[in-house]
Amino acid sequence: MNNAHFHLVVNHLPIVGLLIGILTLIAGLLLRQREVKLTALSVFIFSAITSIVAFYTGEGAEEVMENISGISETLIHTHEEYAESFFTFTLILGSLSLVGFIAEIKNFKYSKHLIYLILLLAMADGVLAKYVGTSGGEIRHTEIRDNAKMIPLDEDDHD
């Protein structure tokens, strides 16, 4: 397994974890279930930890990709910029989630407000997750780029 492969293995964890955390937190708030909210906060903490691994494997992946013909340095740079923002937001979200976890367990007076703040931050981080994921995918998957050309299939190509 080279550096690019390892990066591909771990880079989905913070993004998927973030989405699962958001959905779980919304469910916990709607159901007014403390355990569900605590689970969501734990998922955000997990996402923050996995974002560290994903972020720091990116440099090694970049070195591998630079040796492959047809890879755009511009796309790599764009992905890197989004990744830095996503990484920062995810670490803040994870840290705030740890504080929220403790506040929720200790029944602090303002823990409910903190939970809503965490949800808002997670949703903003979700927007960044979309951009970092898409920009990473565009490096190798030309079919998802905005400028992808659709080539019609011949009649004989249909199964």
C-alpha positions as CSV (number, residue, x, y, z in Angstrom):
1,M,0.0,0.0,0.0
2,N,1.5,3.3,-1.1
3,N,0.9,6.7,0.4
4,A,-1.9,7.6,-2.1
5,H,-3.7,4.3,-1.4
6,F,-3.5,4.9,2.4
7,H,-4.8,8.4,1.9
8,L,-7.7,7.1,-0.2
9,V,-8.5,4.5,2.6
10,V,-8.7,7.1,5.4
11,N,-9.9,10.3,3.7
12,H,-13.6,9.2,3.6
13,L,-13.8,8.7,7.3
14,P,-14.0,12.3,8.5
15,I,-16.5,13.2,5.7
16,V,-18.8,10.2,6.2
17,G,-18.5,10.5,10.0
18,L,-19.5,14.2,9.8
19,L,-22.6,13.3,7.8
20,I,-23.5,10.5,10.2
21,G,-22.9,12.8,13.2
22,I,-25.2,15.5,11.8
23,L,-28.0,13.1,11.2
24,T,-27.5,11.5,14.6
25,L,-27.5,14.8,16.3
26,I,-30.6,15.9,14.6
27,A,-32.3,12.7,15.6
28,G,-31.1,13.2,19.2
29,L,-32.5,16.7,19.3
30,L,-35.9,15.7,17.8
31,L,-36.2,12.6,20.0
32,R,-34.8,14.5,23.1
33,Q,-32.6,11.5,23.7
34,R,-29.4,12.4,25.6
35,E,-27.6,9.1,24.7
36,V,-28.2,9.8,21.0
37,K,-26.8,13.3,21.3
38,L,-23.8,12.0,23.1
39,T,-23.3,9.4,20.3
40,A,-23.4,12.2,17.7
41,L,-20.8,14.2,19.7
42,S,-18.6,11.1,19.8
43,V,-18.9,10.7,16.1
44,F,-17.8,14.3,15.6
45,I,-14.8,13.6,17.9
46,F,-14.0,10.5,15.8
47,S,-14.2,12.5,12.6
48,A,-11.8,15.0,14.0
49,I,-9.3,12.3,14.9
50,T,-9.6,10.7,11.5
51,S,-9.2,14.1,9.8
52,I,-5.8,14.3,11.3
53,V,-4.8,11.1,9.6
54,A,-6.4,12.0,6.3
55,F,-4.8,15.5,6.3
56,Y,-1.3,14.3,7.1
57,T,-1.4,11.4,4.5
58,G,-2.3,14.0,1.8
59,E,1.3,15.1,1.3
60,G,2.5,11.6,0.6
61,A,-0.4,11.1,-1.8
62,E,0.5,14.3,-3.6
63,E,4.0,13.0,-4.1
64,V,2.7,9.8,-5.7
65,M,0.2,11.6,-7.9
66,E,2.8,14.1,-9.2
67,N,4.6,11.2,-10.9
68,I,1.5,10.2,-12.9
69,S,1.0,11.8,-16.3
70,G,-2.1,13.8,-16.9
71,I,-2.6,14.8,-13.2
72,S,-3.3,18.5,-12.8
73,E,-1.3,20.3,-10.2
74,T,-4.0,23.0,-10.2
75,L,-6.6,20.4,-9.1
76,I,-4.2,19.1,-6.4
77,H,-3.6,22.6,-5.1
78,T,-7.4,23.4,-5.0
79,H,-8.0,20.2,-3.1
80,E,-5.2,21.0,-0.7
81,E,-6.7,24.5,0.0
82,Y,-10.2,23.0,0.7
83,A,-8.6,20.2,2.8
84,E,-6.8,22.8,5.0
85,S,-10.1,24.6,5.7
86,F,-12.0,21.4,6.3
87,F,-9.3,20.1,8.6
88,T,-9.3,23.3,10.7
89,F,-13.1,23.3,11.0
90,T,-13.3,19.6,11.8
91,L,-10.7,20.0,14.6
92,I,-12.7,22.9,16.0
93,L,-15.9,20.8,15.7
94,G,-14.2,17.9,17.4
95,S,-12.9,20.0,20.3
96,L,-16.2,21.7,20.8
97,S,-17.9,18.4,20.7
98,L,-15.7,17.1,23.5
99,V,-16.6,20.2,25.5
100,G,-20.3,19.6,24.7
101,F,-20.0,15.9,25.6
102,I,-18.7,16.9,29.1
103,A,-21.2,19.7,29.4
104,E,-24.1,17.3,28.5
105,I,-22.9,14.6,31.0
106,K,-22.5,17.1,33.8
107,N,-25.9,18.8,32.9
108,F,-24.4,22.2,32.5
109,K,-26.9,25.0,32.3
110,Y,-26.0,26.0,28.7
111,S,-25.3,22.6,27.3
112,K,-28.4,22.7,25.1
113,H,-27.2,26.0,23.5
114,L,-23.8,24.4,23.0
115,I,-25.4,21.4,21.2
116,Y,-27.2,23.7,18.8
117,L,-24.0,25.6,18.2
118,I,-22.2,22.3,17.4
119,L,-25.0,21.4,15.0
120,L,-24.6,24.7,13.1
121,L,-20.8,24.3,13.0
122,A,-21.2,20.7,11.8
123,M,-23.5,21.8,9.0
124,A,-21.0,24.5,7.9
125,D,-18.3,21.9,8.0
126,G,-20.5,19.7,5.9
127,V,-20.4,22.4,3.1
128,L,-16.6,22.3,3.3
129,A,-16.7,18.5,3.3
130,K,-18.6,18.6,0.0
131,Y,-15.9,20.8,-1.6
132,V,-12.9,18.9,-0.2
133,G,-14.4,15.6,-1.3
134,T,-15.4,16.7,-4.8
135,S,-12.1,18.5,-5.4
136,G,-10.2,15.3,-4.3
137,G,-12.3,13.2,-6.6
138,E,-11.8,15.5,-9.5
139,I,-8.1,14.8,-9.5
140,R,-8.5,11.3,-10.9
141,H,-12.2,11.2,-12.0
142,T,-12.5,13.5,-15.0
143,E,-16.2,12.5,-15.3
144,I,-17.2,14.5,-12.2
145,R,-15.5,17.7,-13.3
146,D,-17.7,20.6,-14.3
147,N,-16.0,20.7,-17.7
148,A,-16.5,17.0,-18.4
149,K,-17.7,16.3,-21.9
150,M,-20.6,13.9,-22.4
151,I,-19.9,11.6,-25.3
152,P,-23.1,10.0,-26.6
153,L,-23.1,6.2,-26.9
154,D,-23.6,4.6,-30.3
155,E,-26.9,2.7,-30.8
156,D,-24.8,-0.5,-30.9
157,D,-23.3,0.2,-27.5
158,H,-26.5,-0.2,-25.6
159,D,-27.0,-3.5,-23.7
